[in-house]
Amino acid sequence: MAYAAVTSLKGTLHLHFLQSQLRLPLQDNQEIVNSLHENLGFFQEILEKSETAYNNLAMKDLEAEMRDVAFKAEERIEMELSSIYLQSSSIDACLLRLHGIFKQAVKQTDYLKKKLIKITSKHQFAKGPSITGISLFGRMRRQRALLLGSTSSQPADPERENITVSKFSKSVSKFESKMVGCDKEFKIILDKLAQQTAEQLQVVSIVGMGGIGKTTLAEKVYKDPSITSHFYKQAWVTISQEYTVGQMLKCLIGCVSASSDEESSNDPGQLAEMLRKLLKDQRYLIVIDDIWSKKAWESVQRCFPNDNNGSRILLTSRLREVAEYAASSGNSIINMPFLDANESWNLYCSVFGKTEFLLVFEQIGRDIVKKCKGLPLAITLVASLLSKTEEKVEKWKNVADSVIGDSNEACSSVLSLSYNQLPHPSKACFLYFGVFPEDYEIPVKKLVKLWVAEGFFEAVNNKNLEEVAMKCLQDLVDRSLVLIGKLSYNGKFKTIRMHDLLRDLCLREARRENLLNVIGLVKLPFFKRKLHHLFSKACPWISIRPGCFNIQIRSMGFDKFHSLHSVDHVDFSIKVLCHFKLLRVVDMKLGFWNFEDKMLYMANLVHLRYLALSINEKAGPLKVKLFEHLNMQSFIVRGCSVILDSSERIWKMPLLRNFYADIIPFTLEASEVVHRNIETISWLRPNCCTDDLFTRIPNLKKLGVQGERRFDNETSIDFYNFVHLGKLEKLSIKDWHLKLPYRGIQWATSFLPNLKKLEFFWTYLAWSDMELIGMLSNLEVLKLIDACEGKKWETSEGGFRQLKRLVIKSRNLEDWNAVGDHFPVLQHLELSLCRILQEIPIAFADITTLELIQLNDCLDSVLTSAKLLQDEQRSYGNEALLVRSKYIRTTIKIERR
């Protein structure tokens, strides 16, 4: 964490004192700020180039000193900056105190620099020639201008630029091949789930220690074609140690319901009854993953009707008593075995993506695999670690020596080793996963924005910070320290999750580093009671767990933390936020709050960089008033009405990249300022889509436009103005009676040349308008959600040349005519609520790139046509096309007399 603390302080100095246009007059502080900045750059470069010193006590102690000095200096600097910006103290007095803080920090970092040079020279941690203070410090002085940007001399790896997982790439094969062994258990479970002779509801339990592969086996069963074709409805819920009954039930309802309306209730009794009705008379399969207690099973057991139709429930648990309690009989318990020697080696090789090694490294690898005792998680982690380790015998033997003990001890030692061997810039990113609950799927776009807002990175090789963050995430994935949750249509990471054993390590290390406080009851091997009873020191990150009520953070004395998180609605006195002047990140879902005016003023939060608030709709609207937040990067509010006392506020947020407000579309007027950092704006009123505005946000990549009323006849969107958004990649338009111009726009050439994703919601277009949309040169995703009027769609020749994913939700579409070359590279077709559409065009059989047809709430004739397409494709040798369906309706034919 020394690296993260140093990087954060260095970034704060650059932001406030070292830019070309200074925010504050430095007076006599310029030289001393430069000295402190250079010392911090020295620390960064040494840490980046040094070998990991996890087994050297002197280095670990020195890193702890660096961390504490940097954190304390940054805290004091930001407190003084708050006083300056809020004008609560004399500027001269604040600058004088800042001078003292800088002077003390330089003195402390000079001392630490001498100790660091001594240790690195003595133990030869630095790569290549030994690093001396004179040579490195001299080189850094010569490159002082570069220190404000990149501090890395490593060239960019062109193969790592785009975080994309191709189905043919090593990354995917690495993850898909991890289910090694357990063939016998797999067949037994398939047989028990699909037994035709057992009509009674049956519960099958998979039991085994953490990391042995229970979830992986259950997932393989869940996705097997024989299972998906046998059961009418399937649902998966992960319970873990931290759970609420309401969230469990909502998750299950979301899997088996075609509508989101059923999930609106928060009452567990109502949700349980809804789930029971949805499953009634259906042959269903429910997977309950990672269940820890009998109570958890009892809380959902009554929701599963027994209609004697062959329904099944599959559980996974580490605890045999829980598995036995839920299982239908003794022979319904599947004990997960350890891998044998051959299976262990095969898994090891699959992580590397190869089977041949130099003899000496193969022998070391086999010795390490043997020490892992057949535990898949340990084998995967150690293989991922070695794949990142230089092929030197001494280094590989060091890894081998660190893996000791029985299965539990071996796994624990591998976990610790994998963390300790992380590059310094990645450690804080890994520990940050601890702010999220167990088994939570984290949106990747959100995660990288949070990392950037926390100050974990600085720009490298002219990349923006989110690109640097994505490269760090890729490294964590490559090391198997985090798992890919969902992939987008183009193979990029959409969500990320973490194995609970690794998350335990996160919490333990974050507590040891005094980084994280978790408020709420968390049952972990390390902490057997309420964590906030254990807190002896304030930490920068605060995470509030589900089920917490009446949280009074201020009374706990946490007046200097800078990150606040909750992923579930909590009862929170939000007005106290204004007292925490060092807040950088607020990412919260709120249930209820207790203050009268229902207005959140944020003028005091001058250091705020990331604000994401989601409000429970039943709690009533919360008004959020914006001020001039010089450091704001992302402003995201859901369920709130945003009050801008002046639209000019946004133009006075120079670092703002993302602005999102979803309740009432906001008005943004043009300014004389050209804002080159804004990349996302949603949702904007249609009458704001002017030439003046768009010319002042030239780097906009995502735009959402929303009308106030569905049948609004006021000024329509002027599409001619979109020509100024040459970098726009995603456009969403909803609640507007839209008309597309046929003249004056070069749809096929220069208009929106970078647009890849287009979404229309309730726009009342004509199906014939799709002829214009099909001309867009780089469009890859098109979503039409009740977007078009009319019953017939005749697609045009030469359209949609790059379209890969098409989503249609339409209650009007009845007849769809197309030929294969109208969608030549289409991969995914999703049809929802198309209740009168008769069939998919047979010409889709000619689209060789088609991989998936997803049908939700459509007629059975549409499903029949999809299966005919699948058979036709298979006759051409394309076995890749999958057809998935839910809530298929029977076609009712009315005889005419």
ABEGO torsion letter per residue (X at the ends): XAAAAAAAAAAAAAAAAABABBABBAEAAAAAAAAAAAAAAAAAAAAAABBBAAABAAAAAAAAAAAAAAAAAAAAAAAAAAAAAAGABBAAAAAAAAAAAAAAAAAAAAAAAAAAAAAAAAAGABBEBBBBAAAAAAAAAAAAAAAABBABABBBBAAAABBBBBAABAAAAAAAAABBEGAAAAAAAAAAAABAABABBBBBBBBEBBGAGAAAAAAAAAABAAAAAABABBBBBBAEABBBAAAAAAAAAAAABABAAAAABABAAAAAAAAAAAABGBBBBBBBBGBABAAAAAAAAAABBBAGAGBBBBBBBABAAAAAAABABAAABBBBBBBBAAAAAAAAAAAAGBABBBAAAAAAAAAAAAAAGGBAAAAAAAAAAAAABBBBAAAAAAAAAABBEBAAAAAAAAAAAAAAABBAAAAAAAAAAAABBBGBBBBAAAAAAAAAAAGABBBBGGBBAAAAAAAAAAAAAAAGABBBBBBBAAGBBABBBBBAAAAAAAAAAAAAAGABBBBEBBBBAABABBAAAABABBBABBBBBBGBBGBBAAAAGBAABABBBBABBBBBBAAAAAABAABABBBBBBABBBBAAGBBBAAABAABABBBBBBBAAAEBBBBBBBBBAABABBBBBGBBBBBABAAAAAABAABABBBBAABBBBBBBBABBBAABABBOBBBAAABBAAAAAABAABABBBBBBABAABABBBBBAAAAAABAABABBBBBGBBBBBBABGBBAABABGAABABBBBBGAGBBAAAAAAAAABAABABBBBBGABBEABBBBBBGBGAABABBBBBBAABABBBBBAAABAABABBBBBGBAABABBBAAAAABAABABBBBBGBBAAAAAAAAAAAAAAAAAGBAABBBBBBGBBBBBBBBBX
